[in-house]
């Protein structure tokens, strides 16, 4: 007699990473970082996750405001495991198009973009530098 439980394979967990970006940051190769940003997703922390039923709603991207200067930074990650635990728990994968649109909309208020700020291979750029890399 069949039981009421389904015995299917569990879905593998979603991978929130861009291996190419992680490799490029490791070598600090700017051309490789630009290529990885153009051709793969970027992990962003979310202040508010998106609606599950709406694939177009990725949520509200979290930014950091320096309490001393008021400067705003966007933190991007090559892998969700590099995100410090002090940041909001939710993350999303931003496509290159979505990242560019976000920077186009908020680039004037964002003073800097940090990639893997807590390591293992951090890098810093301006929003204009990231837009240029995405457009190359």
C-alpha positions as CSV (number, residue, x, y, z in Angstrom):
1,X,0.0,0.0,0.0
2,X,1.3,3.4,-0.9
3,X,1.9,5.9,1.8
4,X,0.5,9.5,1.6
5,X,4.1,10.9,1.5
6,X,5.7,11.7,-1.8
7,X,9.1,10.2,-2.1
8,X,10.6,12.3,-4.7
9,X,14.0,13.8,-4.8
10,X,14.5,17.0,-2.9
11,X,15.2,20.0,-5.0
12,X,18.9,21.1,-4.7
13,X,19.3,24.3,-2.7
14,X,19.6,27.5,-4.8
15,X,23.1,28.5,-5.3
16,X,23.7,32.2,-4.7
17,X,27.1,32.6,-6.3
18,X,28.9,33.8,-9.4
19,X,32.0,31.6,-9.6
20,X,33.5,33.6,-12.4
21,X,33.3,36.8,-10.2
22,X,34.9,35.0,-7.3
23,X,37.8,33.8,-9.4
24,X,38.2,37.3,-10.9
25,X,38.3,38.9,-7.5
26,X,40.9,36.4,-6.4
27,X,43.2,37.5,-9.1
28,X,42.2,41.2,-8.9
29,X,41.9,41.1,-12.7
30,X,39.8,44.1,-13.6
31,X,39.0,42.8,-17.1
32,X,37.9,39.5,-15.7
33,X,35.8,41.2,-13.0
34,X,34.1,43.3,-15.7
35,X,33.4,40.2,-17.8
36,X,32.0,38.3,-14.8
37,X,29.7,41.2,-14.0
38,X,28.5,41.4,-17.6
39,X,27.8,37.6,-17.9
40,X,26.6,36.4,-14.5
41,X,24.5,37.3,-11.6
42,X,25.6,39.3,-8.6
43,X,24.5,38.5,-5.0
44,X,22.9,41.4,-3.3
45,X,21.6,41.6,0.3
46,X,17.9,42.5,0.6
47,X,16.2,44.7,3.1
48,X,12.9,43.1,2.0
49,X,12.6,39.9,0.0
50,X,10.5,39.9,-3.1
51,X,7.1,38.2,-3.5
52,X,7.5,34.5,-4.3
53,X,4.6,34.6,-6.8
54,X,6.1,37.4,-8.8
55,X,9.4,36.5,-10.5
56,X,9.9,40.1,-11.5
57,X,9.9,41.2,-7.8
58,X,13.4,40.5,-6.5
59,X,12.9,42.6,-3.4
60,X,14.4,45.8,-2.0
61,X,18.1,46.0,-2.3
62,X,19.9,46.9,1.0
63,X,22.5,49.7,1.0
64,X,24.8,50.8,3.8
65,X,24.8,54.4,5.1
66,X,27.9,55.4,6.9
67,X,26.7,56.9,10.2
68,X,29.6,59.3,10.4
69,X,29.6,60.7,6.8
70,X,26.2,59.8,5.5
71,X,27.8,58.2,2.4
72,X,25.9,55.3,0.9
73,X,27.6,52.1,-0.3
74,X,26.2,49.3,-2.3
75,X,27.6,45.9,-1.3
76,X,27.8,43.2,-3.9
77,X,29.0,39.6,-3.4
78,X,30.4,36.8,-5.6
79,X,28.9,34.3,-3.2
80,X,26.3,34.5,-0.4
81,X,28.7,32.8,2.0
82,X,30.9,35.9,1.8
83,X,28.1,38.1,3.1
84,X,28.8,39.1,6.8
85,X,26.1,37.9,9.2
86,X,25.5,41.4,10.4
87,X,23.8,42.2,7.1
88,X,20.2,41.3,6.4
89,X,19.7,37.6,6.0
90,X,17.9,37.7,2.7
91,X,19.8,37.7,-0.6
92,X,18.9,37.8,-4.3
93,X,20.7,37.2,-7.5
94,X,20.8,40.4,-9.6
95,X,21.2,40.0,-13.3
96,X,23.6,42.3,-15.1
97,X,20.6,44.2,-16.5
98,X,19.0,44.6,-13.1
99,X,22.3,45.7,-11.6
100,X,22.8,48.3,-14.3
101,X,19.3,49.6,-13.9
102,X,19.7,49.9,-10.1
103,X,23.0,51.8,-10.5
104,X,21.5,54.0,-13.2
105,X,18.6,54.9,-10.9
106,X,20.6,55.3,-7.7
107,X,24.2,55.9,-8.9
108,X,24.1,59.6,-7.9
109,X,23.4,58.8,-4.3
110,X,25.7,55.8,-4.0
111,X,29.3,56.9,-3.3
112,X,31.0,53.5,-3.6
113,X,30.4,49.9,-4.5
114,X,32.1,47.2,-2.6
115,X,32.6,43.7,-4.0
116,X,33.0,41.0,-1.3
117,X,33.7,43.6,1.4
118,X,34.5,41.1,4.1
119,X,36.8,39.1,1.8
120,X,38.3,36.9,0.9
121,X,39.3,39.2,-2.0
122,X,37.5,42.6,-1.6
123,X,37.4,45.2,-4.3
124,X,36.0,48.7,-4.4
125,X,34.7,50.7,-7.4
126,X,32.5,53.7,-8.1
127,X,29.0,53.2,-9.5
128,X,30.3,54.8,-12.8
129,X,33.1,52.1,-12.9
130,X,30.6,49.3,-12.5
131,X,28.2,50.8,-15.1
132,X,31.2,51.1,-17.5
133,X,32.1,47.5,-16.9
134,X,28.6,46.4,-17.5
135,X,28.4,48.4,-20.8
136,X,31.8,47.3,-22.1
